[in-house]
């Protein structure tokens, strides 16, 4: 076989490449779906037997209950957060905040109470604030408070804990306290070289409609997936983990608080849905559940990745551990007073 003279350097012209119209060997989504359904049909007898066990029925009951209760609030929160991220200009926040950083921090924290949005939306909004010249301390206070104390989240918390308004008040007070404390802490100890301001927004260059539906699709895919994982984890804890183990962990105040704080970080549930997962953990004390509700919207795995991507890894490696520790302390202190 002859070697062509115009072959690119470093390539073997004797090795024919795939024909241009040759179909790819990667599995497509429809093919994966068909194969999954085929396997389900072939294995329907063992699947039916597994689903008929009491443990599996208990698992499915908890999973469906948590998912169905949380889904409407998740959808509402995603739509509102996308609308705010797209239709409310960042310059509005810059004009509304006081010029003095010490005063801008609590104002930015309280602003989170009237601006619905999940943590997936608060990170790019905070990045836009920093890019428009807002003091980083105020932007970080908004980043932490908006996903935790906005009306959708507080309403979902009230529905998840009926007859317990102290849980709603405790979540509001502890989250606002931690958000302001982190803002003031950054103002006092933060350094400019730790924070890398984002160069551009996530949806710049797109039309308004494209940006809105792009934000909705992004948040639904991310938040919905984490909701399913959270519901699965809650159902597994209820059905698979022996009750005496959970009772032992829940009976030790320090262990229960740390366990739910770590669980909140690992599950990475959207703040519009986390209250229903917390309410399902009936073995744990109200203070431990409050820790779960305060820690989750402020620092979890997806938030750490988003913060590192928006503000830089140097920032995230310092901000995340401080937020985690302060969120636990603020929730425990608030729980001791209100719960």
C-alpha positions as CSV (number, residue, x, y, z in Angstrom):
1,X,0.0,0.0,0.0
2,X,1.4,3.3,-1.0
3,X,1.8,6.2,1.4
4,X,0.4,9.4,0.2
5,X,2.7,12.4,0.2
6,X,0.3,14.8,1.8
7,X,-0.3,12.8,5.0
8,X,-0.1,15.0,8.1
9,X,3.2,14.7,10.1
10,X,3.1,12.1,12.9
11,X,0.3,10.1,11.3
12,X,0.2,6.8,9.6
13,X,-1.4,7.2,6.2
14,X,-1.5,3.4,5.8
15,X,-4.1,3.1,8.6
16,X,-7.4,4.0,7.0
17,X,-9.7,6.0,9.2
18,X,-13.4,5.3,9.6
19,X,-15.7,6.2,6.7
20,X,-17.3,9.6,7.1
21,X,-20.8,8.2,7.2
22,X,-19.9,5.3,9.5
23,X,-22.2,5.2,12.5
24,X,-20.6,5.8,15.9
25,X,-20.1,3.0,18.4
26,X,-21.2,5.0,21.4
27,X,-24.5,4.1,22.9
28,X,-27.2,6.7,22.3
29,X,-29.8,7.6,24.9
30,X,-32.7,5.9,23.1
31,X,-30.6,2.7,22.8
32,X,-29.8,2.8,26.5
33,X,-33.5,3.3,27.3
34,X,-34.5,0.4,25.1
35,X,-31.8,-1.9,26.6
36,X,-32.9,-0.9,30.1
37,X,-36.5,-1.6,29.4
38,X,-35.6,-5.0,27.8
39,X,-33.6,-6.0,30.9
40,X,-36.5,-4.9,33.1
41,X,-38.9,-7.1,31.1
42,X,-36.6,-10.1,31.3
43,X,-36.0,-9.7,35.0
44,X,-39.5,-8.7,35.9
45,X,-40.0,-11.8,38.2
46,X,-37.1,-11.1,40.5
47,X,-37.9,-7.3,40.4
48,X,-41.5,-8.0,41.4
49,X,-40.3,-10.2,44.2
50,X,-37.9,-7.6,45.5
51,X,-40.5,-4.8,45.3
52,X,-42.9,-6.9,47.3
53,X,-40.7,-7.1,50.4
54,X,-41.7,-5.0,53.4
55,X,-38.3,-3.2,53.5
56,X,-38.6,-2.2,49.8
57,X,-42.2,-1.1,50.2
58,X,-41.1,1.1,53.1
59,X,-38.2,2.5,51.0
60,X,-40.6,3.3,48.1
61,X,-43.1,5.0,50.5
62,X,-40.5,7.3,52.0
63,X,-38.9,8.1,48.6
64,X,-42.2,8.9,46.8
65,X,-43.5,11.0,49.8
66,X,-40.3,13.1,50.0
67,X,-40.1,13.6,46.2
68,X,-43.8,14.4,45.7
69,X,-43.9,16.9,48.6
70,X,-40.7,18.7,47.5
71,X,-41.2,18.8,43.7
72,X,-43.7,21.7,43.5
73,X,-41.5,24.0,45.7
74,X,-38.4,22.9,43.6
75,X,-40.1,23.9,40.3
76,X,-41.4,27.2,41.7
77,X,-38.0,28.1,43.1
78,X,-36.2,27.2,39.9
79,X,-38.6,29.4,37.8
80,X,-38.3,32.4,40.2
81,X,-34.5,32.1,40.5
82,X,-34.1,32.0,36.7
83,X,-36.4,35.0,36.4
84,X,-34.3,37.0,38.9
85,X,-31.0,35.9,37.4
86,X,-32.1,37.0,33.9
87,X,-34.5,39.9,34.3
88,X,-33.1,41.7,37.4
89,X,-29.9,43.5,36.5
90,X,-27.0,43.3,38.9
91,X,-26.7,47.1,38.9
92,X,-30.0,47.1,40.8
93,X,-28.3,45.4,43.8
94,X,-25.3,47.8,43.5
95,X,-27.6,50.8,43.8
96,X,-29.6,49.4,46.6
97,X,-26.7,48.6,48.9
98,X,-25.1,51.1,51.3
99,X,-21.7,52.3,50.4
100,X,-20.2,51.4,53.8
101,X,-19.3,47.6,53.7
102,X,-20.2,47.1,57.4
103,X,-23.8,48.3,56.6
104,X,-23.9,46.7,53.2
105,X,-23.4,43.2,54.7
106,X,-26.7,43.0,56.7
107,X,-28.6,44.8,54.0
108,X,-27.4,42.2,51.5
109,X,-28.2,39.4,53.9
110,X,-31.8,40.6,54.4
111,X,-32.2,41.1,50.7
112,X,-32.0,37.3,50.4
113,X,-35.3,37.1,52.3
114,X,-37.2,38.8,49.5
115,X,-35.4,37.4,46.5
116,X,-36.3,33.8,45.8
117,X,-33.6,31.6,44.4
118,X,-31.7,28.4,45.1
119,X,-28.0,28.1,45.7
120,X,-27.4,27.3,42.1
121,X,-28.6,30.8,41.2
122,X,-27.1,32.7,44.2
123,X,-23.5,31.9,43.1
124,X,-23.7,33.5,39.7
125,X,-25.7,36.4,41.1
126,X,-23.0,37.0,43.8
127,X,-20.4,36.8,41.0
128,X,-22.3,39.5,39.0
129,X,-22.4,41.7,42.1
130,X,-18.6,41.5,42.6
131,X,-18.1,42.1,38.9
132,X,-20.2,45.2,39.1
133,X,-18.2,46.7,42.0
134,X,-20.2,45.6,45.0
135,X,-18.0,45.0,48.1
136,X,-17.2,41.2,48.3
137,X,-18.3,41.0,51.9
138,X,-21.9,42.1,50.9
139,X,-21.9,39.8,47.9
140,X,-20.9,36.8,50.0
141,X,-23.6,37.6,52.6
142,X,-26.2,37.6,49.9
143,X,-24.7,34.3,48.4
144,X,-25.2,32.6,51.8
145,X,-28.6,34.1,52.8
146,X,-30.6,34.0,49.6
147,X,-30.9,30.2,49.2
148,X,-31.7,29.7,52.9
149,X,-34.2,32.4,53.9
150,X,-36.2,33.3,50.8
151,X,-40.0,33.0,50.8
152,X,-40.1,29.7,48.8
153,X,-37.7,28.0,51.2
154,X,-39.4,29.2,54.3
155,X,-42.8,28.2,53.0
156,X,-41.5,24.8,52.1
157,X,-40.0,24.5,55.7
158,X,-43.4,25.4,57.2
159,X,-45.1,22.7,55.1
160,X,-42.5,20.1,56.0
161,X,-42.8,20.9,59.7
162,X,-46.5,21.6,60.2
163,X,-47.3,22.9,63.7
164,X,-43.7,23.8,64.4
165,X,-43.2,27.5,63.4
166,X,-40.1,27.6,65.6
167,X,-38.3,25.6,62.9
168,X,-39.1,28.3,60.3
169,X,-38.0,31.0,62.7
170,X,-34.9,29.1,63.7
171,X,-33.9,28.5,60.1
172,X,-34.4,32.2,59.2
173,X,-32.5,33.5,62.3
174,X,-29.6,31.1,62.1
175,X,-29.1,31.4,58.4
176,X,-29.2,35.2,58.5
177,X,-26.8,35.3,61.5
178,X,-24.3,33.0,59.7
179,X,-24.5,34.9,56.4
180,X,-23.8,38.3,58.1
181,X,-21.1,36.8,60.3
182,X,-19.3,35.4,57.3
183,X,-19.6,38.7,55.4
184,X,-18.1,40.6,58.3
185,X,-15.4,38.0,58.8
186,X,-14.5,38.3,55.1
187,X,-14.4,42.1,55.4
188,X,-12.0,41.8,58.4
189,X,-9.8,38.9,57.3
190,X,-10.3,38.4,53.6
191,X,-7.6,39.3,51.1
192,X,-8.0,40.6,47.6
193,X,-5.7,37.9,46.1
194,X,-7.9,35.2,47.6
195,X,-10.8,36.2,45.5
196,X,-10.8,36.0,41.7
197,X,-13.7,38.0,40.3
198,X,-15.6,36.3,37.5
199,X,-14.9,37.6,34.0
200,X,-18.4,37.3,32.6
201,X,-21.8,36.1,33.5
202,X,-23.1,32.6,32.7
203,X,-25.7,33.8,30.1
204,X,-24.1,36.9,28.6
205,X,-24.5,37.0,24.8
206,X,-27.8,35.1,24.8
207,X,-31.2,36.6,24.3
208,X,-33.5,37.0,27.3
209,X,-35.6,34.0,26.4
210,X,-32.6,31.8,25.8
211,X,-31.0,32.9,29.0
212,X,-34.2,32.3,31.0
213,X,-34.9,28.8,29.7
214,X,-31.2,27.9,29.8
215,X,-31.2,28.8,33.5
216,X,-34.4,26.8,34.1
217,X,-33.0,23.7,32.3
218,X,-29.7,24.0,34.2
219,X,-31.3,24.3,37.6
220,X,-34.0,21.6,37.0
221,X,-31.4,19.1,35.9
222,X,-29.0,19.8,38.8
223,X,-31.5,20.5,41.5
224,X,-33.9,17.7,40.4
225,X,-31.1,15.2,40.3
226,X,-29.9,16.1,43.8
227,X,-33.5,16.0,45.1
228,X,-33.8,12.4,43.8
229,X,-30.5,11.4,45.4
230,X,-31.6,13.1,48.7
231,X,-34.9,11.3,48.7
232,X,-33.1,8.0,48.0
233,X,-30.7,8.6,50.9
234,X,-33.5,9.5,53.3
235,X,-35.5,6.4,52.3
236,X,-32.4,4.2,52.7
237,X,-31.7,5.6,56.1
238,X,-35.3,4.8,57.1
239,X,-35.5,1.4,55.5
240,X,-32.0,-0.1,55.5
241,X,-30.2,1.3,58.6
242,X,-31.3,-0.4,61.8
243,X,-33.4,1.7,64.0
244,X,-31.2,1.2,67.0
245,X,-28.2,2.5,65.1
246,X,-30.0,5.7,64.2
247,X,-31.4,5.9,67.7
248,X,-27.9,5.6,69.2
249,X,-26.5,8.3,66.8
250,X,-29.5,10.6,67.4
251,X,-29.2,10.1,71.2
252,X,-25.7,11.6,71.2
253,X,-26.1,15.4,70.7
254,X,-22.6,16.0,69.3
255,X,-22.7,13.0,67.0
256,X,-26.2,13.7,65.7
257,X,-25.3,17.3,64.9
258,X,-22.0,16.4,63.1
259,X,-23.7,13.5,61.3
260,X,-26.5,15.7,59.8
261,X,-24.0,18.5,59.0
262,X,-21.9,16.1,57.0
263,X,-25.0,14.5,55.5
264,X,-26.1,17.9,54.3
265,X,-22.8,18.5,52.6
266,X,-22.8,15.1,50.9
267,X,-26.4,15.0,49.7
268,X,-26.2,18.5,48.2
269,X,-30.0,18.9,48.1
270,X,-31.6,22.0,46.7
271,X,-32.7,24.4,49.5
272,X,-36.3,24.3,48.2
273,X,-36.5,20.6,49.0
274,X,-34.2,19.9,51.9
275,X,-36.8,20.6,54.6
276,X,-38.8,17.5,53.5
277,X,-35.7,15.3,53.8
278,X,-34.9,16.8,57.2
279,X,-38.5,16.2,58.4
280,X,-38.2,12.5,57.4
281,X,-35.2,12.0,59.8
282,X,-37.6,11.6,62.7
283,X,-35.0,10.0,65.0
284,X,-32.9,13.2,65.2
285,X,-33.4,16.2,67.5
286,X,-34.9,19.5,66.2
287,X,-31.4,21.1,66.7
288,X,-29.7,18.5,64.6
289,X,-32.4,19.0,61.9
290,X,-31.8,22.7,62.1
291,X,-28.1,22.2,61.5
292,X,-29.0,20.2,58.4
293,X,-31.2,23.0,57.1
294,X,-28.6,25.7,57.8
295,X,-25.5,23.9,56.5
296,X,-26.9,22.5,53.3
297,X,-27.8,25.8,51.5
298,X,-24.4,27.3,52.4
299,X,-21.9,24.6,51.7
300,X,-22.2,21.3,49.9
301,X,-20.4,19.5,47.2
302,X,-22.0,21.2,44.2
303,X,-21.7,24.6,45.9
304,X,-18.0,24.1,46.6
305,X,-17.5,23.3,42.9
306,X,-19.5,26.3,41.8
307,X,-17.7,28.7,44.2
308,X,-14.3,27.4,43.1
309,X,-15.3,27.8,39.4
310,X,-16.7,31.3,40.0
311,X,-14.3,32.9,42.5
312,X,-11.3,30.6,42.3
313,X,-10.0,27.5,44.2
314,X,-8.0,29.6,46.6
315,X,-11.2,31.3,47.7
316,X,-13.2,28.1,48.0
317,X,-10.6,26.3,50.0
318,X,-10.8,29.0,52.7
319,X,-14.4,30.0,52.5
320,X,-16.0,26.5,52.6
321,X,-14.4,25.3,55.9
322,X,-15.1,28.6,57.6
323,X,-18.7,28.6,56.4
324,X,-19.2,24.9,57.5
325,X,-17.9,25.6,61.1
326,X,-19.8,28.8,61.5
327,X,-23.0,27.3,60.1
328,X,-22.9,24.5,62.7
329,X,-22.1,26.9,65.5
330,X,-24.9,29.3,64.5
331,X,-27.5,26.6,64.1
332,X,-26.6,25.0,67.5
333,X,-26.8,28.4,69.2
334,X,-30.1,29.2,67.6
335,X,-31.5,25.8,68.4
336,X,-30.5,26.1,72.0
337,X,-32.5,29.4,72.2
338,X,-35.5,28.7,70.1
339,X,-35.9,24.9,70.1
